[in-house]
Amino acid sequence: MPAPHASPSPAPAAPRRVDIAIAGGGLGGLSLALALRHGLGAQARILVADPHFARGPALGDTRASAIAAGARRLLETLGVWPQVAAEAQPMLTMEITDSRLGDVARPAFLSFDGEIRSRDDATPGEPFAHMVPNAALQAALTQAAEAAGIAMVNAGVTALESAGRSARLTLDDGAAVAAELVCACDGGRSRLRSMAGIGTVGWPYGQSGIVLTVGHERDHEGKAIEHFLPAGPFAVLPLTGRRCSIVWTESTAAARRLLELPPVLFHDELEQRFGLALGAIEVLDTPRAFPLGFQMARRFVGERLALVGDAAHTIHPIAGQGLNMGLRDVAALAEAVTDAGRLGLDLGGVEVLERYQRWRRFDTLTMGVATDGLNRLFSNRSDVLRLLRDVGLGVVERLPRLKDAFIRDAAGVGGQAPKLLRGQAL
Ligand SMILES: Cc1cc2nc3c(=O)[nH]c(=O)nc-3n(C[C@H](O)[C@H](O)[C@H](O)COP(=O)(O)OP(=O)(O)OC[C@H]3O[C@@H](n4cnc5c(N)ncnc54)[C@H](O)[C@@H]3O)c2cc1C
């Protein structure tokens, strides 16, 4: 019990008022901040909080992402693409094989040229994807957000409450922020999603993706290779120069053992899978393993809250679609919020949130189920399944229109794509 003459504790500081607060300044959060700035204009107050801003959230990330055509159009419309274009390697062809490691030749059972062919939305010769290093994209987004006057706060969100016309965030530096709309872009283990009581469905794959960059003697000519091995896919993804990014899936225990090998033995294992078609190879950075799983939030929205990117869904990287799905969320949410803003409606109101959820949930579920199915179909030793998938994919190989449809889907430009994915301003 306080002494009668004790001075009262200081009243909590008034919260900083913004229109939209974004928790998480990774690739998803910063893209969203820029898309909202683009749609709502210079007067909108947008704040992004991330505890890792001081060191740059993805600047130590040695991964590279396949940025599909739709996502590239979004980055172009937001003025970010020119900053990464010099480091973006177009995927000109893609080969898929499930040969065994000991096979002398590794024939492709499915091959694509990487160009989108579409009657409705054609940009002749547009590659369906480019490989872009995550660190380069993070640096370009950070620079663009600073230039656009987005408030970037180096702090994590520790509490979320909704109070009538605004939601209130508490940051780990003790500051409070009040916003009409809060966007959770805080990744697969989203704290905001838990604080809002939104559950998830999902399962771990018991697999990890080992990521590393390889240098090689001969040109890759823009060819990506997905080699399905019993433990999971071994993907060779072309980077600029004579370099490739590798995503090598193994059981989590095997991945750990591989990373503990002396460099010379690791190199042997790598060479067995990579082959010598591009000449001698060299490991250019420190290999890292990422545990893989499938997870989908039961709802993508809460009271004055939208979940975006990995906070809403994480999928297997087998098709290189995780970030692309996050950028589709960004495009859809920014469009819904911008339309509401123009009509003077509540930016965090139920109409905006429901429109966003309707737009994104089905597409996300379809992609999640497709990548989950692909992983199960390929990551096994069953000869029966091997035969079935070879026959199935052999059929696809002979149907050019079906192949074009797959490419359009992977490029993210078909169907009800939001404006930014079609390269249109909001
Ligand atoms: C091996 C591998 C390869 C991949 N390859 C591809 C690919 O080729 N193409 C593709 O499209 N996708 C790919 N992905 C998926 C892609 O990397 C992710 O989907 C994407 O990085 C998610 O971005 P995000 O911004 O949603 O989340 P994150 O990158 O996880 O960012 C979350 C941010 O939130 C911050 N944060 C955390 N907690 C808080 C808090 N309490 N308050 C505030 N901030 C917080 C973190 O510091 C972080 O900066 C791959 C994934 C893996 C594992």
The ligand as a Tripos MOL2 file, in Angstrom:
@<TRIPOS>MOLECULE
LIG
   53    58     1     0     0
SMALL
NO_CHARGES

@<TRIPOS>ATOM
      1 C1         14.8110  -21.8760  -47.8750 C.3       1 LIG1
      2 C2         13.7500  -20.8970  -48.3080 C.ar      1 LIG1
      3 C3         13.7200  -20.4660  -49.6340 C.ar      1 LIG1
      4 C4         12.7130  -19.5790  -50.0540 C.ar      1 LIG1
      5 N1         12.6690  -19.2030  -51.3730 N.ar      1 LIG1
      6 C5         11.6640  -18.4160  -51.7930 C.ar      1 LIG1
      7 C6         11.5460  -18.0250  -53.1820 C.ar      1 LIG1
      8 O1         12.3670  -18.3780  -54.0310 O.2       1 LIG1
      9 N2         10.4960  -17.2430  -53.5610 N.ar      1 LIG1
     10 C7          9.5610  -16.8340  -52.6630 C.ar      1 LIG1
     11 O2          8.5990  -16.1660  -53.0690 O.2       1 LIG1
     12 N3          9.6450  -17.1770  -51.3450 N.ar      1 LIG1
     13 C8         10.6590  -17.9360  -50.8930 C.ar      1 LIG1
     14 N4         10.7500  -18.2730  -49.5700 N.ar      1 LIG1
     15 C9          9.7650  -17.7120  -48.6130 C.3       1 LIG1
     16 C10        10.1420  -16.2970  -48.1900 C.3       1 LIG1
     17 O3         11.4970  -16.2290  -47.7840 O.3       1 LIG1
     18 C11         9.2320  -15.8030  -47.0610 C.3       1 LIG1
     19 O4          7.9000  -16.0540  -47.4200 O.3       1 LIG1
     20 C12         9.3960  -14.3060  -46.8080 C.3       1 LIG1
     21 O5         10.7350  -13.9820  -46.4980 O.3       1 LIG1
     22 C13         8.4850  -13.8400  -45.6770 C.3       1 LIG1
     23 O6          8.5900  -12.4540  -45.5230 O.3       1 LIG1
     24 P1          7.7860  -11.7130  -44.3430 P.3       1 LIG1
     25 O7          8.1890  -10.2680  -44.4500 O.co2     1 LIG1
     26 O8          6.3490  -12.0630  -44.3960 O.co2     1 LIG1
     27 O9          8.3340  -12.3500  -42.9950 O.3       1 LIG1
     28 P2          9.8020  -12.3280  -42.3810 P.3       1 LIG1
     29 O10        10.8420  -12.3050  -43.4240 O.co2     1 LIG1
     30 O11         9.8400  -13.4620  -41.3890 O.co2     1 LIG1
     31 O12         9.8860  -10.9380  -41.5990 O.3       1 LIG1
     32 C14         9.2760  -10.7440  -40.3520 C.3       1 LIG1
     33 C15         9.8450   -9.4880  -39.7050 C.3       1 LIG1
     34 O13         9.1170   -9.2230  -38.5080 O.3       1 LIG1
     35 C16        10.0060   -8.8160  -37.4900 C.3       1 LIG1
     36 N5          9.3500   -9.1020  -36.2020 N.ar      1 LIG1
     37 C17         9.2610  -10.2810  -35.5510 C.ar      1 LIG1
     38 N6          8.5800  -10.1420  -34.4020 N.ar      1 LIG1
     39 C18         8.2130   -8.8400  -34.3220 C.ar      1 LIG1
     40 C19         7.4780   -8.0590  -33.3690 C.ar      1 LIG1
     41 N7          6.9820   -8.6020  -32.2430 N.pl3     1 LIG1
     42 N8          7.2860   -6.7360  -33.6190 N.ar      1 LIG1
     43 C20         7.7660   -6.1610  -34.7410 C.ar      1 LIG1
     44 N9          8.4780   -6.8620  -35.6770 N.ar      1 LIG1
     45 C21         8.6910   -8.1750  -35.4700 C.ar      1 LIG1
     46 C22        11.2790   -9.6070  -37.7520 C.3       1 LIG1
     47 O14        12.4170   -8.9410  -37.2100 O.3       1 LIG1
     48 C23        11.3180   -9.6370  -39.2880 C.3       1 LIG1
     49 O15        12.0560   -8.5650  -39.8240 O.3       1 LIG1
     50 C24        11.7480  -19.1430  -49.1210 C.ar      1 LIG1
     51 C25        11.7820  -19.5670  -47.7900 C.ar      1 LIG1
     52 C26        12.7820  -20.4480  -47.3890 C.ar      1 LIG1
     53 C27        12.7990  -20.9100  -45.9500 C.3       1 LIG1
@<TRIPOS>BOND
     1     1     2 1
     2     2     3 ar
     3     2    52 ar
     4     3     4 ar
     5     4     5 ar
     6     4    50 ar
     7     5     6 ar
     8     6     7 ar
     9     6    13 1
    10     7     8 2
    11     7     9 ar
    12     9    10 ar
    13    10    11 2
    14    10    12 ar
    15    12    13 ar
    16    13    14 ar
    17    14    15 1
    18    14    50 ar
    19    15    16 1
    20    16    17 1
    21    16    18 1
    22    18    19 1
    23    18    20 1
    24    20    21 1
    25    20    22 1
    26    22    23 1
    27    23    24 1
    28    24    25 2
    29    24    26 1
    30    24    27 1
    31    27    28 1
    32    28    29 2
    33    28    30 1
    34    28    31 1
    35    31    32 1
    36    32    33 1
    37    33    34 1
    38    33    48 1
    39    34    35 1
    40    35    36 1
    41    35    46 1
    42    36    37 ar
    43    36    45 ar
    44    37    38 ar
    45    38    39 ar
    46    39    40 ar
    47    39    45 ar
    48    40    41 1
    49    40    42 ar
    50    42    43 ar
    51    43    44 ar
    52    44    45 ar
    53    46    47 1
    54    46    48 1
    55    48    49 1
    56    50    51 ar
    57    51    52 ar
    58    52    53 1
@<TRIPOS>SUBSTRUCTURE
     1 LIG1         1 GROUP 0 **** ****
